[in-house]
Amino acid sequence: MTDSPALPFWEEEHSRHFIDLGRIYTPRRDELQQAFIDLIPGWPDEQFTVAELACGTGWLAAGILENYERAEVIALDGSQTMRNEATRTLAEFGKRARVEHFVLEDQAWRQTLPDGLRAIVSSLTIHHLRGPAKQQLFADLLPKLAPGGGLIVCDLVEAAGNWSRRHFGLAWANDVNMQSNVFAGDDSAYRAFMNERWNYYENTPEENAGDYPDTIADQLQWLRDAGYVGVDVAWARAGHTLFCGYRG
Ligand SMILES: C[S@@+](CC[C@H](N)C(=O)[O-])C[C@H]1O[C@@H](n2cnc3c(N)ncnc32)[C@H](O)[C@@H]1O
């Protein structure tokens, strides 16, 4: 089934699970998608290229391609199962979408990404890197952006205190319960979310092995330290936080 080396913290079985349930597990994904689209520094009729790190099923790349009708997206993912799914999702965009293999932790793809990208986007994946590796990633990506280009990331962030952690966990569970009923017609997806221990904020450290979210305050500072400008938080829900920085 897979022709890719194993990923450090993600198995093909996780991809199958997330293809089925990611729409429900992600709080308010339509809202999130629109916020990503708004943050891309461009106009709907402009021609430019966006890279997506860990594209999953391709829902974000599809939203970008629909809204920016001359844009191209290079959609990268480490899972063969996900790349197959993204290839299906993005087929309607023809040559405007390219789905390719990458391993987030590797260095080589950072050099081979084309220069002059208008944006680099990523959703719910960079938390697999520890803090120093996130800092290195932010620094490595800046020169790949065109002047004015943006790095736009949504990720689980670490709670800075116990009360925000409690809220993040409760709010995430509530959203998944609501979305399970809306999209699946019952609470089956919510029960899977609870049984599979997907709620980072309610888990033990052992259950969260491989997940290394950092606080949003640290990550904004790391973007500024790397030289990004216009660093901001655009959207947040249940610990899922969309933040951005731009090349000056
Ligand atoms: C939680 S899913 C998020 C998918 C998509 N971005 C979304 O928001 O729905 C994590 C994604 O990261 C990919 N992934 C996980 N670890 C990776 C790694 N080390 N290198 C490359 N891709 C990885 C998985 O295949 C999966 O598509």
The ligand as an SDF file (V2000), in Angstrom:
LIG
                    3D

 27 29  0  0  0  0  0  0  0  0999 V2000
   -3.8200   15.7060   11.7240 C   0  0  0  0  0  0  0  0  0  0  0  0
   -3.4830   15.4610   10.0230 S   0  0  0  0  0  0  0  0  0  0  0  0
   -3.7920   17.0630    9.3490 C   0  0  0  0  0  0  0  0  0  0  0  0
   -4.0820   16.9830    7.8770 C   0  0  0  0  0  0  0  0  0  0  0  0
   -4.5430   18.3070    7.2610 C   0  0  0  0  0  0  0  0  0  0  0  0
   -3.4850   19.2860    7.2470 N   0  0  0  0  0  0  0  0  0  0  0  0
   -5.7680   18.8120    7.9730 C   0  0  0  0  0  0  0  0  0  0  0  0
   -5.7040   19.8810    8.6430 O   0  0  0  0  0  0  0  0  0  0  0  0
   -6.8130   18.1410    7.8780 O   0  0  0  0  0  0  0  0  0  0  0  0
   -1.7200   15.3730    9.9850 C   0  0  0  0  0  0  0  0  0  0  0  0
   -1.1470   15.2410    8.5740 C   0  0  0  0  0  0  0  0  0  0  0  0
    0.2720   15.2970    8.6330 O   0  0  0  0  0  0  0  0  0  0  0  0
    0.8430   14.2440    7.8870 C   0  0  0  0  0  0  0  0  0  0  0  0
    2.0830   13.9380    8.5940 N   0  0  0  0  0  0  0  0  0  0  0  0
    2.2080   13.5240    9.8810 C   0  0  0  0  0  0  0  0  0  0  0  0
    3.4990   13.4240   10.2260 N   0  0  0  0  0  0  0  0  0  0  0  0
    4.2150   13.8040    9.1290 C   0  0  0  0  0  0  0  0  0  0  0  0
    5.6040   13.9280    8.8760 C   0  0  0  0  0  0  0  0  0  0  0  0
    6.5010   13.6470    9.8100 N   0  0  0  0  0  0  0  0  0  0  0  0
    5.9880   14.3320    7.6430 N   0  0  0  0  0  0  0  0  0  0  0  0
    5.0740   14.6090    6.6830 C   0  0  0  0  0  0  0  0  0  0  0  0
    3.7370   14.5160    6.8680 N   0  0  0  0  0  0  0  0  0  0  0  0
    3.3140   14.1200    8.0810 C   0  0  0  0  0  0  0  0  0  0  0  0
   -0.1960   13.1370    7.9150 C   0  0  0  0  0  0  0  0  0  0  0  0
   -0.0870   12.2650    6.8410 O   0  0  0  0  0  0  0  0  0  0  0  0
   -1.4850   13.9310    7.8740 C   0  0  0  0  0  0  0  0  0  0  0  0
   -1.8900   14.2220    6.5660 O   0  0  0  0  0  0  0  0  0  0  0  0
  1  2  1  0
  2  3  1  0
  2 10  1  0
  3  4  1  0
  4  5  1  0
  5  6  1  0
  5  7  1  0
  7  8  2  0
  7  9  1  0
 10 11  1  0
 11 12  1  0
 11 26  1  0
 12 13  1  0
 13 14  1  0
 13 24  1  0
 14 15  1  0
 14 23  1  0
 15 16  2  0
 16 17  1  0
 17 18  1  0
 17 23  2  0
 18 19  1  0
 18 20  2  0
 20 21  1  0
 21 22  2  0
 22 23  1  0
 24 25  1  0
 24 26  1  0
 26 27  1  0
M  CHG  2   2   1   9  -1
M  END
$$$$
